Amino acid sequence: MNRIITIGREFGSGGRELGRRLSEIMGIAYYDREVIMEISKRTEMSEQYVRQIMNQRPVISYPIHIGRHFVTSTNPVLQQSLEVFSSQREILREMAEKSDCIIIGRCADYILADREPARLFVYADIKSRIARCREKDPEENRTDAALEKEILKIDKGRAAYYNHFTGLEWGNPRNYDLCVNTTNCEIKNLAQCLAGMFY
Amino acid sequence: MNRIITIGREFGSGGRELGRRLSEIMGIAYYDREVIMEISKRTEMSEQYVRQIMNQRPVISYPIHIGRHFVTSTNPVLQQSLEVFSSQREILREMAEKSDCIIIGRCADYILADREPARLFVYADIKSRIARCREKDPEENRTDAALEKEILKIDKGRAAYYNHFTGLEWGNPRNYDLCVNTTNCEIKNLAQCLAGMFY
């Protein structure tokens, strides 16, 4: 069975960089945006729209009661959410089948549970996440307060999507094998250390 | 500054074994029961009593209102809790001063915060914790349900003591650098892997 490492991460925690560096050190495949690109291709939705769907809780439709008949509303947004998740599941399973790999986000820990992945969750305090965002984008000129609001909003969306489709709680240590706090941490060094754990 | 590793752990998660093995591999001091023994010596309370105090939330005393006078009750159990914690702080600081070391529990992550310890938290699902308890004590003949109840009670006590004196939440990833799930995990192998992270 291929070795799979899944990485859930808070926005700005460096989880994506950690995954990329780990994949370089270990010489295994790395999937991040590739998942979205592939979903976009298969569902014929734009990448941006797929990303938007994956960053929020699906809008639920309830049956509408008309007289004595029940009519299930065909809420198009909900349909699209389901389509994205279904496509996501298919793609992740294909990727896991192909070779050893590292997958960032996308509920991979849950979708690939039967393949017993090493499930990482990467987090950090809000100050260091703001600092990391500024480092990555020197032209970022919003205030700390505005950035914090944005970061927490993104996390809320990720959590909502994850919780909805997995029935688990995003970021709860029970759902991961290793939770790593990257506050005041050099991702480069951390990747070296963690790679030792996975050899 | 000496290198300090603190290990908080759920009962039955193998955190103590992990600490002992890490200390052997890294060749550094290991403190577990030693802390209790030393507190017992300095406070002249029995080891068992010290342990009991450290496994529960201190009983708070409120001022008693008599007529127009306020009289602060001198609750002896609360006094003893405070004495134990004060002694605990003193001892841990001495240990951290002496050499590199690994300290199990005892709010060491909080007490030694200014020494920037690597703060581990070790946890596991309840089934594997029950199995680990049976493995350690083959004469353990309580039912799974009874063992589970006991394990959760011990954790509740540890959490209450920790939360009371630190003002933080025991087991919350925000308060640790690394949280390790030992479910289905060989502690021996895990110790080897983690040691690589601390060299």
Chai-1 contact restraints between the chains, C-beta under 6 A:
chainA,res_idxA,chainB,res_idxB,connection_type,confidence,min_distance_angstrom,max_distance_angstrom,comment,restraint_id
A,P173,B,P173,contact,1.0,0.0,6.0,A-B,restraint_1
A,P173,B,C179,contact,1.0,0.0,6.0,A-B,restraint_2
A,D177,B,N181,contact,1.0,0.0,6.0,A-B,restraint_3
A,L178,B,V180,contact,1.0,0.0,6.0,A-B,restraint_4
A,C179,B,P173,contact,1.0,0.0,6.0,A-B,restraint_5
A,C179,B,C179,contact,1.0,0.0,6.0,A-B,restraint_6
A,V180,B,L178,contact,1.0,0.0,6.0,A-B,restraint_7
A,N181,B,D177,contact,1.0,0.0,6.0,A-B,restraint_8
A,C193,B,M197,contact,1.0,0.0,6.0,A-B,restraint_9
A,G196,B,G196,contact,1.0,0.0,6.0,A-B,restraint_10
A,M197,B,C193,contact,1.0,0.0,6.0,A-B,restraint_11
